[in-house]
Amino acid sequence: MRTTAIAAFLALTLGASAHASEGKLDYDHQERWQGALDHAQSPIDIVTAQAEQARADEPLGLQLWHTLAPIDKAEDNGHAVQIDTHATEAMIRGRHFSLTQFHFHAESEHTLDGKHYPLEGHFVFKAQDGRLAVIGVMYQVGAANPAVQAVIDDLDAKDGRLPQPSVDVADLMPERLEYYHYLGSLTTPPLTENVEWYVLPNPVTMSKAQMDALLQHYRRNNRNVQPLNGRPVLHYRG
């Protein structure tokens, strides 16, 4: 039993590293990707009418603190725009997690009732035992977003010095933290499973200029929707 637990921990830890640092991926031939292809893969199409409503007696909330997070690195890592950070913490369904990085996919990887958004952010949180929880946030064109601008400014830095040393993660998420929860996987190789997903359906806005600045890096770096295979999807209204 102990050996199994250690193996699972190492798989998740190595998977998180690969998810952040894997080289350029061929999104036109996703069938060639190597990884732990099983029956609980991500992303999925969330059919909202079929989601199970959360029970009132469960610790279901999603809370963030220390949201003004230092930017350790802002880069195009070969398959996504990624920001490495620390300090932001979360209480997710009664358990403590720390934010390690966030990155963007275009179009959105998850769909809501078959609908894609122009962009989806993945906020990768890690617990002390190595367990991963990813918060998926949808973005659309609207009002300008100061946190998105901080990311863009740092991506454009030429001398390695970050003009914006921090970003307010709260501005990258909707005010109402309603979510759909299911168990899935990383969406890039090694596609490690047993990842907790929390997909927020209420979109966050950024200006068209900001959206275009991010899309100039990638206009198509989203994995195809995967079969649900009978997995339950839980809906928490926030």
HELIX and SHEET records of a PDB file:
HELIX    1   1 ARG A    2  SER A   21  1                                  20    
HELIX    2   2 TYR A   27  ARG A   32  5                                   6    
HELIX    3   3 THR A   48  GLN A   50  5                                   3    
HELIX    4   4 PRO A  146  LEU A  155  1                                  10    
HELIX    5   5 VAL A  169  LEU A  172  5                                   4    
HELIX    6   6 LYS A  208  LEU A  215  1                                   8    
SHEET    1   A 2 ASP A  45  ILE A  46  0                                        
SHEET    2   A 2 THR A 111  LEU A 112  1                                        
SHEET    1   B10 GLU A  52  GLN A  53  0                                        
SHEET    2   B10 LEU A 234  TYR A 236  1                                        
SHEET    3   B10 TYR A 179  SER A 185 -1                                        
SHEET    4   B10 GLU A 193  MET A 206 -1                                        
SHEET    5   B10 LEU A 132  VAL A 141  1                                        
SHEET    6   B10 LEU A 119  LYS A 126 -1                                        
SHEET    7   B10 ARG A  95  HIS A 105 -1                                        
SHEET    8   B10 VAL A  81  THR A  85 -1                                        
SHEET    9   B10 LEU A  68  ASP A  76 -1                                        
SHEET   10   B10 SER A 166  ASP A 168 -1                                        
SHEET    1   C 9 GLU A  52  GLN A  53  0                                        
SHEET    2   C 9 LEU A 234  TYR A 236  1                                        
SHEET    3   C 9 TYR A 179  SER A 185 -1                                        
SHEET    4   C 9 GLU A 193  MET A 206 -1                                        
SHEET    5   C 9 LEU A 132  VAL A 141  1                                        
SHEET    6   C 9 LEU A 119  LYS A 126 -1                                        
SHEET    7   C 9 ARG A  95  HIS A 105 -1                                        
SHEET    8   C 9 GLU A  89  ILE A  92 -1                                        
SHEET    9   C 9 LEU A  62  TRP A  65 -1                                        
END                                                                             
